[in-house]
Amino acid sequence: MIALALFTPDPADQAYAARTEVQTLVKSYQDLFARFDVEILASPWTVPPPAKAQGVLANLAWGYHFQYARWLDCLTSWDARTPLINPPDLLAWNSHKGYLADLAQRGVPVIPTVMLAVADPAALAAGFATLGVDEVVLKPAVSAGSFRTLRLRRDTPVQTYPDMMLQPFLPTVAEEGEISLFMFNGALSHAVIKRAADGDFRVQPQYGGQMTPYAPDEEARSLADAALAAAPMRPVYARVDMARLPDGRLALMELEAVEPDLYFAFAPDRGEAFARAVLHVLASPVSAG
């Protein structure tokens, strides 16, 4: 039987210690891969994976953004004899939202983004001027789950933070929603549209966001394909988040290849395409039973 380690949060990270959904999600991965005669071993990302693991999935490495230097050290010192899925170089690149500039330079339509080494009043004023808007979303360049994400107007006082990014606030996110396409080995598996709760702008479930199945059109599919093609290497799995600009065009919000929720409940095959993509990396002849 193949054994795969599944990264989980640092047990010492109090932000995740009491979150029961970690165990629920680990069980869902175990149930999925059991169909392929693969054992899933839960393993904190802060310690070496079990010796019997023939590969490692990073999908529940929650909290890496709180220990970014340690996370990068984990990736840069990775022992290549044990495949990490997605690869460590790709995860390191994708862990900092500065990758959006790389994708924009390679021709991918990206929501206008200003990176701020320090988000102080002067830098924020310059960012507002560059974007030419009166309302923005400010969030850390290394983040997850809308951590420290703020919606600001020009006159909103805000604490000074290091290494942040600004994007224009898009009313279309509140009106239409945020579109997510799930890509496994470069192929579309499923898609959802996420809408924020009334009075909020964050679409994550912990803030009351709701999601429904979505049938992506050609524009959405082309944008997802372009984002994957422009990445340093093709992700084995990725969630491609996009939203509509005021002129009606779709633009990339994020290409999430580290630890996105993959929403298997919305996948027609309940995640089998993901499992097959992972097993393909390991060059395994294992097939579902």
LOVEX-165337 format. One record per residue (C-alpha): residue number from 0; residue in three letters; x, y, z. Coordinates in nm, 2 decimals, always signed. Example, Ala and Ser with C-alpha at 12.3 -4.5 7.8 and 13.67 -1.06 7.14 Angstrom:
REM LOVEX-165337
<k->0 | r->ala | xx->+1.23 | yy->-0.45 | zz->+0.78> .
<k->1 | r->ser | xx->+1.37 | yy->-0.11 | zz->+0.71> .
This chain:
REM LOVEX-165337
<k->0 | r->met | xx->+0.00 | yy->+0.00 | zz->+0.00> .
<k->1 | r->ile | xx->+0.12 | yy->+0.35 | zz->-0.09> .
<k->2 | r->ala | xx->+0.15 | yy->+0.59 | zz->+0.21> .
<k->3 | r->leu | xx->+0.11 | yy->+0.96 | zz->+0.16> .
<k->4 | r->ala | xx->+0.17 | yy->+1.22 | zz->+0.43> .
<k->5 | r->leu | xx->-0.08 | yy->+1.50 | zz->+0.45> .
<k->6 | r->phe | xx->+0.05 | yy->+1.82 | zz->+0.61> .
<k->7 | r->thr | xx->-0.16 | yy->+1.96 | zz->+0.89> .
<k->8 | r->pro | xx->-0.12 | yy->+2.27 | zz->+1.11> .
<k->9 | r->asp | xx->+0.15 | yy->+2.31 | zz->+1.37> .
<k->10 | r->pro | xx->+0.00 | yy->+2.16 | zz->+1.70> .
<k->11 | r->ala | xx->+0.15 | yy->+2.46 | zz->+1.88> .
<k->12 | r->asp | xx->-0.04 | yy->+2.71 | zz->+1.67> .
<k->13 | r->gln | xx->-0.33 | yy->+2.81 | zz->+1.89> .
<k->14 | r->ala | xx->-0.51 | yy->+2.97 | zz->+1.59> .
<k->15 | r->tyr | xx->-0.58 | yy->+2.61 | zz->+1.47> .
<k->16 | r->ala | xx->-0.55 | yy->+2.39 | zz->+1.78> .
<k->17 | r->ala | xx->-0.93 | yy->+2.39 | zz->+1.85> .
<k->18 | r->arg | xx->-1.05 | yy->+2.38 | zz->+1.49> .
<k->19 | r->thr | xx->-1.23 | yy->+2.05 | zz->+1.45> .
<k->20 | r->glu | xx->-1.25 | yy->+2.08 | zz->+1.07> .
<k->21 | r->val | xx->-0.89 | yy->+1.97 | zz->+1.05> .
<k->22 | r->gln | xx->-0.98 | yy->+1.62 | zz->+1.17> .
<k->23 | r->thr | xx->-1.29 | yy->+1.63 | zz->+0.94> .
<k->24 | r->leu | xx->-1.08 | yy->+1.72 | zz->+0.64> .
<k->25 | r->val | xx->-0.81 | yy->+1.46 | zz->+0.72> .
<k->26 | r->lys | xx->-1.08 | yy->+1.20 | zz->+0.73> .
<k->27 | r->ser | xx->-1.22 | yy->+1.32 | zz->+0.39> .
<k->28 | r->tyr | xx->-0.87 | yy->+1.28 | zz->+0.24> .
<k->29 | r->gln | xx->-0.83 | yy->+0.93 | zz->+0.40> .
<k->30 | r->asp | xx->-1.17 | yy->+0.82 | zz->+0.26> .
<k->31 | r->leu | xx->-1.09 | yy->+0.96 | zz->-0.09> .
<k->32 | r->phe | xx->-0.75 | yy->+0.79 | zz->-0.12> .
<k->33 | r->ala | xx->-0.87 | yy->+0.47 | zz->+0.04> .
<k->34 | r->arg | xx->-1.05 | yy->+0.41 | zz->-0.29> .
<k->35 | r->phe | xx->-0.71 | yy->+0.39 | zz->-0.45> .
<k->36 | r->asp | xx->-0.56 | yy->+0.17 | zz->-0.18> .
<k->37 | r->val | xx->-0.35 | yy->+0.47 | zz->-0.05> .
<k->38 | r->glu | xx->-0.29 | yy->+0.54 | zz->+0.32> .
<k->39 | r->ile | xx->-0.31 | yy->+0.90 | zz->+0.43> .
<k->40 | r->leu | xx->-0.09 | yy->+0.99 | zz->+0.73> .
<k->41 | r->ala | xx->-0.17 | yy->+1.32 | zz->+0.90> .
<k->42 | r->ser | xx->+0.16 | yy->+1.50 | zz->+0.97> .
<k->43 | r->pro | xx->+0.23 | yy->+1.86 | zz->+1.10> .
<k->44 | r->trp | xx->+0.42 | yy->+2.06 | zz->+0.84> .
<k->45 | r->thr | xx->+0.66 | yy->+2.17 | zz->+1.11> .
<k->46 | r->val | xx->+0.82 | yy->+1.83 | zz->+1.15> .
<k->47 | r->pro | xx->+0.97 | yy->+1.58 | zz->+0.90> .
<k->48 | r->pro | xx->+0.71 | yy->+1.36 | zz->+0.74> .
<k->49 | r->pro | xx->+0.69 | yy->+0.99 | zz->+0.85> .
<k->50 | r->ala | xx->+0.96 | yy->+0.78 | zz->+0.71> .
<k->51 | r->lys | xx->+0.71 | yy->+0.54 | zz->+0.54> .
<k->52 | r->ala | xx->+0.56 | yy->+0.83 | zz->+0.34> .
<k->53 | r->gln | xx->+0.63 | yy->+0.80 | zz->-0.04> .
<k->54 | r->gly | xx->+0.50 | yy->+1.15 | zz->-0.10> .
<k->55 | r->val | xx->+0.36 | yy->+1.45 | zz->+0.09> .
<k->56 | r->leu | xx->+0.06 | yy->+1.66 | zz->+0.02> .
<k->57 | r->ala | xx->+0.07 | yy->+2.02 | zz->+0.15> .
<k->58 | r->asn | xx->-0.31 | yy->+2.07 | zz->+0.14> .
<k->59 | r->leu | xx->-0.37 | yy->+2.13 | zz->+0.51> .
<k->60 | r->ala | xx->-0.05 | yy->+2.32 | zz->+0.59> .
<k->61 | r->trp | xx->-0.27 | yy->+2.59 | zz->+0.76> .
<k->62 | r->gly | xx->-0.09 | yy->+2.85 | zz->+0.95> .
<k->63 | r->tyr | xx->+0.23 | yy->+2.86 | zz->+0.74> .
<k->64 | r->his | xx->+0.17 | yy->+3.24 | zz->+0.70> .
<k->65 | r->phe | xx->+0.22 | yy->+3.29 | zz->+1.07> .
<k->66 | r->gln | xx->+0.57 | yy->+3.12 | zz->+1.04> .
<k->67 | r->tyr | xx->+0.67 | yy->+3.23 | zz->+0.70> .
<k->68 | r->ala | xx->+1.05 | yy->+3.20 | zz->+0.75> .
<k->69 | r->arg | xx->+1.01 | yy->+2.85 | zz->+0.89> .
<k->70 | r->trp | xx->+0.78 | yy->+2.76 | zz->+0.60> .
<k->71 | r->leu | xx->+1.03 | yy->+2.88 | zz->+0.34> .
<k->72 | r->asp | xx->+1.31 | yy->+2.69 | zz->+0.52> .
<k->73 | r->cys | xx->+1.10 | yy->+2.37 | zz->+0.51> .
<k->74 | r->leu | xx->+1.06 | yy->+2.42 | zz->+0.13> .
<k->75 | r->thr | xx->+1.41 | yy->+2.52 | zz->+0.04> .
<k->76 | r->ser | xx->+1.56 | yy->+2.23 | zz->+0.24> .
<k->77 | r->trp | xx->+1.32 | yy->+1.97 | zz->+0.11> .
<k->78 | r->asp | xx->+1.46 | yy->+1.63 | zz->+0.05> .
<k->79 | r->ala | xx->+1.37 | yy->+1.56 | zz->-0.32> .
<k->80 | r->arg | xx->+1.37 | yy->+1.19 | zz->-0.26> .
<k->81 | r->thr | xx->+1.02 | yy->+1.23 | zz->-0.12> .
<k->82 | r->pro | xx->+0.80 | yy->+1.42 | zz->-0.37> .
<k->83 | r->leu | xx->+0.61 | yy->+1.72 | zz->-0.23> .
<k->84 | r->ile | xx->+0.29 | yy->+1.79 | zz->-0.41> .
<k->85 | r->asn | xx->+0.28 | yy->+2.06 | zz->-0.53> .
<k->86 | r->pro | xx->+0.66 | yy->+2.09 | zz->-0.57> .
<k->87 | r->pro | xx->+0.85 | yy->+2.30 | zz->-0.31> .
<k->88 | r->asp | xx->+0.98 | yy->+2.56 | zz->-0.56> .
<k->89 | r->leu | xx->+0.62 | yy->+2.62 | zz->-0.68> .
<k->90 | r->leu | xx->+0.49 | yy->+2.64 | zz->-0.32> .
<k->91 | r->ala | xx->+0.76 | yy->+2.89 | zz->-0.22> .
<k->92 | r->trp | xx->+0.68 | yy->+3.11 | zz->-0.52> .
<k->93 | r->asn | xx->+0.31 | yy->+3.09 | zz->-0.45> .
<k->94 | r->ser | xx->+0.33 | yy->+3.16 | zz->-0.08> .
<k->95 | r->his | xx->+0.39 | yy->+3.53 | zz->-0.14> .
<k->96 | r->lys | xx->+0.13 | yy->+3.73 | zz->-0.33> .
<k->97 | r->gly | xx->+0.42 | yy->+3.90 | zz->-0.52> .
<k->98 | r->tyr | xx->+0.36 | yy->+3.62 | zz->-0.77> .
<k->99 | r->leu | xx->+0.07 | yy->+3.82 | zz->-0.91> .
<k->100 | r->ala | xx->+0.32 | yy->+4.07 | zz->-1.06> .
<k->101 | r->asp | xx->+0.50 | yy->+3.77 | zz->-1.23> .
<k->102 | r->leu | xx->+0.17 | yy->+3.65 | zz->-1.38> .
<k->103 | r->ala | xx->+0.08 | yy->+4.00 | zz->-1.49> .
<k->104 | r->gln | xx->+0.41 | yy->+4.05 | zz->-1.66> .
<k->105 | r->arg | xx->+0.35 | yy->+3.72 | zz->-1.85> .
<k->106 | r->gly | xx->+0.02 | yy->+3.85 | zz->-1.99> .
<k->107 | r->val | xx->-0.23 | yy->+3.71 | zz->-1.75> .
<k->108 | r->pro | xx->-0.52 | yy->+3.95 | zz->-1.67> .
<k->109 | r->val | xx->-0.47 | yy->+4.03 | zz->-1.30> .
<k->110 | r->ile | xx->-0.67 | yy->+4.26 | zz->-1.08> .
<k->111 | r->pro | xx->-0.45 | yy->+4.57 | zz->-1.04> .
<k->112 | r->thr | xx->-0.23 | yy->+4.52 | zz->-0.74> .
<k->113 | r->val | xx->+0.02 | yy->+4.74 | zz->-0.56> .
<k->114 | r->met | xx->+0.27 | yy->+4.57 | zz->-0.33> .
<k->115 | r->leu | xx->+0.37 | yy->+4.77 | zz->-0.02> .
<k->116 | r->ala | xx->+0.69 | yy->+4.70 | zz->+0.18> .
<k->117 | r->val | xx->+0.52 | yy->+4.89 | zz->+0.46> .
<k->118 | r->ala | xx->+0.16 | yy->+4.99 | zz->+0.47> .
<k->119 | r->asp | xx->+0.20 | yy->+5.33 | zz->+0.64> .
<k->120 | r->pro | xx->-0.01 | yy->+5.64 | zz->+0.56> .
<k->121 | r->ala | xx->+0.23 | yy->+5.77 | zz->+0.29> .
<k->122 | r->ala | xx->+0.25 | yy->+5.43 | zz->+0.12> .
<k->123 | r->leu | xx->-0.13 | yy->+5.39 | zz->+0.13> .
<k->124 | r->ala | xx->-0.19 | yy->+5.73 | zz->-0.02> .
<k->125 | r->ala | xx->+0.05 | yy->+5.65 | zz->-0.30> .
<k->126 | r->gly | xx->-0.12 | yy->+5.32 | zz->-0.35> .
<k->127 | r->phe | xx->-0.46 | yy->+5.48 | zz->-0.38> .
<k->128 | r->ala | xx->-0.32 | yy->+5.73 | zz->-0.63> .
<k->129 | r->thr | xx->-0.17 | yy->+5.45 | zz->-0.84> .
<k->130 | r->leu | xx->-0.49 | yy->+5.25 | zz->-0.85> .
<k->131 | r->gly | xx->-0.70 | yy->+5.56 | zz->-0.91> .
<k->132 | r->val | xx->-0.98 | yy->+5.45 | zz->-0.68> .
<k->133 | r->asp | xx->-1.14 | yy->+5.56 | zz->-0.35> .
<k->134 | r->glu | xx->-1.19 | yy->+5.22 | zz->-0.19> .
<k->135 | r->val | xx->-0.94 | yy->+4.93 | zz->-0.17> .
<k->136 | r->val | xx->-0.88 | yy->+4.59 | zz->-0.01> .
<k->137 | r->leu | xx->-0.56 | yy->+4.58 | zz->+0.20> .
<k->138 | r->lys | xx->-0.42 | yy->+4.24 | zz->+0.30> .
<k->139 | r->pro | xx->-0.09 | yy->+4.08 | zz->+0.38> .
<k->140 | r->ala | xx->+0.13 | yy->+3.96 | zz->+0.10> .
<k->141 | r->val | xx->+0.16 | yy->+3.63 | zz->+0.29> .
<k->142 | r->ser | xx->-0.18 | yy->+3.53 | zz->+0.42> .
<k->143 | r->ala | xx->-0.47 | yy->+3.28 | zz->+0.41> .
<k->144 | r->gly | xx->-0.83 | yy->+3.28 | zz->+0.50> .
<k->145 | r->ser | xx->-0.88 | yy->+3.66 | zz->+0.48> .
<k->146 | r->phe | xx->-0.64 | yy->+3.71 | zz->+0.77> .
<k->147 | r->arg | xx->-0.60 | yy->+4.08 | zz->+0.85> .
<k->148 | r->thr | xx->-0.79 | yy->+4.17 | zz->+0.53> .
<k->149 | r->leu | xx->-0.93 | yy->+4.52 | zz->+0.54> .
<k->150 | r->arg | xx->-1.17 | yy->+4.72 | zz->+0.32> .
<k->151 | r->leu | xx->-1.05 | yy->+5.08 | zz->+0.33> .
<k->152 | r->arg | xx->-1.15 | yy->+5.42 | zz->+0.20> .
<k->153 | r->arg | xx->-0.90 | yy->+5.70 | zz->+0.14> .
<k->154 | r->asp | xx->-0.97 | yy->+5.86 | zz->+0.48> .
<k->155 | r->thr | xx->-0.98 | yy->+5.53 | zz->+0.69> .
<k->156 | r->pro | xx->-0.71 | yy->+5.53 | zz->+0.96> .
<k->157 | r->val | xx->-0.52 | yy->+5.20 | zz->+0.97> .
<k->158 | r->gln | xx->-0.24 | yy->+5.05 | zz->+1.17> .
<k->159 | r->thr | xx->+0.10 | yy->+5.03 | zz->+1.00> .
<k->160 | r->tyr | xx->+0.17 | yy->+4.68 | zz->+0.88> .
<k->161 | r->pro | xx->+0.47 | yy->+4.53 | zz->+0.69> .
<k->162 | r->asp | xx->+0.46 | yy->+4.35 | zz->+0.35> .
<k->163 | r->met | xx->+0.11 | yy->+4.42 | zz->+0.24> .
<k->164 | r->met | xx->-0.08 | yy->+4.45 | zz->-0.09> .
<k->165 | r->leu | xx->-0.35 | yy->+4.68 | zz->-0.22> .
<k->166 | r->gln | xx->-0.62 | yy->+4.59 | zz->-0.47> .
<k->167 | r->pro | xx->-0.92 | yy->+4.80 | zz->-0.57> .
<k->168 | r->phe | xx->-1.25 | yy->+4.70 | zz->-0.40> .
<k->169 | r->leu | xx->-1.47 | yy->+4.55 | zz->-0.67> .
<k->170 | r->pro | xx->-1.84 | yy->+4.59 | zz->-0.62> .
<k->171 | r->thr | xx->-1.89 | yy->+4.30 | zz->-0.85> .
<k->172 | r->val | xx->-1.76 | yy->+4.07 | zz->-0.58> .
<k->173 | r->ala | xx->-2.06 | yy->+4.17 | zz->-0.36> .
<k->174 | r->glu | xx->-2.30 | yy->+4.17 | zz->-0.66> .
<k->175 | r->glu | xx->-2.20 | yy->+3.87 | zz->-0.87> .
<k->176 | r->gly | xx->-1.95 | yy->+3.69 | zz->-0.64> .
<k->177 | r->glu | xx->-1.60 | yy->+3.55 | zz->-0.67> .
<k->178 | r->ile | xx->-1.55 | yy->+3.26 | zz->-0.91> .
<k->179 | r->ser | xx->-1.32 | yy->+2.97 | zz->-0.84> .
<k->180 | r->leu | xx->-1.21 | yy->+2.70 | zz->-1.08> .
<k->181 | r->phe | xx->-1.04 | yy->+2.39 | zz->-0.96> .
<k->182 | r->met | xx->-0.77 | yy->+2.25 | zz->-1.18> .
<k->183 | r->phe | xx->-0.61 | yy->+1.91 | zz->-1.14> .
<k->184 | r->asn | xx->-0.31 | yy->+1.83 | zz->-1.37> .
<k->185 | r->gly | xx->-0.41 | yy->+2.13 | zz->-1.58> .
<k->186 | r->ala | xx->-0.77 | yy->+2.01 | zz->-1.64> .
<k->187 | r->leu | xx->-1.08 | yy->+2.16 | zz->-1.50> .
<k->188 | r->ser | xx->-1.25 | yy->+1.95 | zz->-1.24> .
<k->189 | r->his | xx->-1.53 | yy->+2.18 | zz->-1.11> .
<k->190 | r->ala | xx->-1.61 | yy->+2.54 | zz->-1.03> .
<k->191 | r->val | xx->-1.80 | yy->+2.74 | zz->-0.77> .
<k->192 | r->ile | xx->-1.92 | yy->+3.09 | zz->-0.72> .
<k->193 | r->lys | xx->-1.87 | yy->+3.24 | zz->-0.37> .
<k->194 | r->arg | xx->-2.08 | yy->+3.52 | zz->-0.24> .
<k->195 | r->ala | xx->-2.03 | yy->+3.72 | zz->+0.08> .
<k->196 | r->ala | xx->-2.29 | yy->+3.75 | zz->+0.35> .
<k->197 | r->asp | xx->-2.49 | yy->+4.07 | zz->+0.35> .
<k->198 | r->gly | xx->-2.28 | yy->+4.36 | zz->+0.48> .
<k->199 | r->asp | xx->-1.95 | yy->+4.18 | zz->+0.44> .
<k->200 | r->phe | xx->-1.70 | yy->+4.15 | zz->+0.15> .
<k->201 | r->arg | xx->-1.52 | yy->+3.83 | zz->+0.25> .
<k->202 | r->val | xx->-1.65 | yy->+3.52 | zz->+0.08> .
<k->203 | r->gln | xx->-1.50 | yy->+3.26 | zz->+0.31> .
<k->204 | r->pro | xx->-1.75 | yy->+3.03 | zz->+0.50> .
<k->205 | r->gln | xx->-1.61 | yy->+3.14 | zz->+0.84> .
<k->206 | r->tyr | xx->-1.75 | yy->+3.49 | zz->+0.76> .
<k->207 | r->gly | xx->-2.08 | yy->+3.37 | zz->+0.64> .
<k->208 | r->gly | xx->-2.00 | yy->+3.33 | zz->+0.28> .
<k->209 | r->gln | xx->-2.20 | yy->+3.09 | zz->+0.07> .
<k->210 | r->met | xx->-2.10 | yy->+2.90 | zz->-0.25> .
<k->211 | r->thr | xx->-2.29 | yy->+2.73 | zz->-0.52> .
<k->212 | r->pro | xx->-2.19 | yy->+2.52 | zz->-0.83> .
<k->213 | r->tyr | xx->-2.08 | yy->+2.73 | zz->-1.13> .
<k->214 | r->ala | xx->-2.06 | yy->+2.65 | zz->-1.50> .
<k->215 | r->pro | xx->-1.75 | yy->+2.85 | zz->-1.62> .
<k->216 | r->asp | xx->-1.77 | yy->+3.01 | zz->-1.96> .
<k->217 | r->glu | xx->-1.49 | yy->+3.02 | zz->-2.22> .
<k->218 | r->glu | xx->-1.35 | yy->+3.34 | zz->-2.07> .
<k->219 | r->ala | xx->-1.32 | yy->+3.19 | zz->-1.72> .
<k->220 | r->arg | xx->-1.17 | yy->+2.87 | zz->-1.86> .
<k->221 | r->ser | xx->-0.92 | yy->+3.07 | zz->-2.07> .
<k->222 | r->leu | xx->-0.82 | yy->+3.28 | zz->-1.77> .
<k->223 | r->ala | xx->-0.76 | yy->+2.97 | zz->-1.56> .
<k->224 | r->asp | xx->-0.55 | yy->+2.81 | zz->-1.84> .
<k->225 | r->ala | xx->-0.35 | yy->+3.12 | zz->-1.88> .
<k->226 | r->ala | xx->-0.27 | yy->+3.15 | zz->-1.51> .
<k->227 | r->leu | xx->-0.15 | yy->+2.79 | zz->-1.50> .
<k->228 | r->ala | xx->+0.06 | yy->+2.83 | zz->-1.81> .
<k->229 | r->ala | xx->+0.23 | yy->+3.14 | zz->-1.67> .
<k->230 | r->ala | xx->+0.33 | yy->+2.97 | zz->-1.34> .
<k->231 | r->pro | xx->+0.69 | yy->+2.85 | zz->-1.30> .
<k->232 | r->met | xx->+0.56 | yy->+2.50 | zz->-1.34> .
<k->233 | r->arg | xx->+0.22 | yy->+2.35 | zz->-1.38> .
<k->234 | r->pro | xx->+0.05 | yy->+2.28 | zz->-1.05> .
<k->235 | r->val | xx->-0.08 | yy->+1.93 | zz->-0.98> .
<k->236 | r->tyr | xx->-0.37 | yy->+2.10 | zz->-0.81> .
<k->237 | r->ala | xx->-0.47 | yy->+2.47 | zz->-0.80> .
<k->238 | r->arg | xx->-0.77 | yy->+2.69 | zz->-0.72> .
<k->239 | r->val | xx->-0.80 | yy->+2.98 | zz->-0.96> .
<k->240 | r->asp | xx->-0.99 | yy->+3.27 | zz->-0.81> .
<k->241 | r->met | xx->-1.12 | yy->+3.55 | zz->-1.03> .
<k->242 | r->ala | xx->-1.37 | yy->+3.84 | zz->-1.03> .
<k->243 | r->arg | xx->-1.52 | yy->+4.07 | zz->-1.28> .
<k->244 | r->leu | xx->-1.37 | yy->+4.42 | zz->-1.33> .
<k->245 | r->pro | xx->-1.60 | yy->+4.72 | zz->-1.36> .
<k->246 | r->asp | xx->-1.56 | yy->+4.70 | zz->-1.74> .
<k->247 | r->gly | xx->-1.70 | yy->+4.34 | zz->-1.74> .
<k->248 | r->arg | xx->-1.38 | yy->+4.15 | zz->-1.80> .
<k->249 | r->leu | xx->-1.27 | yy->+3.87 | zz->-1.57> .
<k->250 | r->ala | xx->-0.94 | yy->+3.91 | zz->-1.39> .
<k->251 | r->leu | xx->-0.73 | yy->+3.69 | zz->-1.17> .
<k->252 | r->met | xx->-0.76 | yy->+3.75 | zz->-0.79> .
<k->253 | r->glu | xx->-0.54 | yy->+3.46 | zz->-0.68> .
<k->254 | r->leu | xx->-0.38 | yy->+3.14 | zz->-0.81> .
<k->255 | r->glu | xx->-0.38 | yy->+2.93 | zz->-0.49> .
<k->256 | r->ala | xx->-0.15 | yy->+2.62 | zz->-0.51> .
<k->257 | r->val | xx->-0.04 | yy->+2.58 | zz->-0.15> .
<k->258 | r->glu | xx->-0.34 | yy->+2.47 | zz->+0.07> .
<k->259 | r->pro | xx->-0.67 | yy->+2.57 | zz->-0.09> .
<k->260 | r->asp | xx->-0.99 | yy->+2.42 | zz->+0.01> .
<k->261 | r->leu | xx->-1.08 | yy->+2.21 | zz->-0.29> .
<k->262 | r->tyr | xx->-1.45 | yy->+2.17 | zz->-0.22> .
<k->263 | r->phe | xx->-1.47 | yy->+1.81 | zz->-0.33> .
<k->264 | r->ala | xx->-1.84 | yy->+1.81 | zz->-0.25> .
<k->265 | r->phe | xx->-1.90 | yy->+2.02 | zz->-0.56> .
<k->266 | r->ala | xx->-1.68 | yy->+1.79 | zz->-0.78> .
<k->267 | r->pro | xx->-1.88 | yy->+1.55 | zz->-1.00> .
<k->268 | r->asp | xx->-1.64 | yy->+1.27 | zz->-0.91> .
<k->269 | r->arg | xx->-1.60 | yy->+1.38 | zz->-0.54> .
<k->270 | r->gly | xx->-1.23 | yy->+1.43 | zz->-0.58> .
<k->271 | r->glu | xx->-1.12 | yy->+1.13 | zz->-0.78> .
<k->272 | r->ala | xx->-0.95 | yy->+1.35 | zz->-1.05> .
<k->273 | r->phe | xx->-0.74 | yy->+1.51 | zz->-0.77> .
<k->274 | r->ala | xx->-0.64 | yy->+1.17 | zz->-0.64> .
<k->275 | r->arg | xx->-0.55 | yy->+1.05 | zz->-0.99> .
<k->276 | r->ala | xx->-0.34 | yy->+1.36 | zz->-1.05> .
<k->277 | r->val | xx->-0.15 | yy->+1.30 | zz->-0.73> .
<k->278 | r->leu | xx->-0.09 | yy->+0.94 | zz->-0.80> .
<k->279 | r->his | xx->+0.03 | yy->+1.03 | zz->-1.15> .
<k->280 | r->val | xx->+0.31 | yy->+1.23 | zz->-0.99> .
<k->281 | r->leu | xx->+0.42 | yy->+0.93 | zz->-0.80> .
<k->282 | r->ala | xx->+0.42 | yy->+0.73 | zz->-1.13> .
<k->283 | r->ser | xx->+0.20 | yy->+0.47 | zz->-0.96> .
<k->284 | r->pro | xx->-0.01 | yy->+0.21 | zz->-1.15> .
<k->285 | r->val | xx->-0.26 | yy->+0.22 | zz->-0.87> .
<k->286 | r->ser | xx->-0.62 | yy->+0.25 | zz->-0.99> .
<k->287 | r->ala | xx->-0.95 | yy->+0.29 | zz->-0.81> .
<k->288 | r->gly | xx->-1.12 | yy->-0.02 | zz->-0.70> .
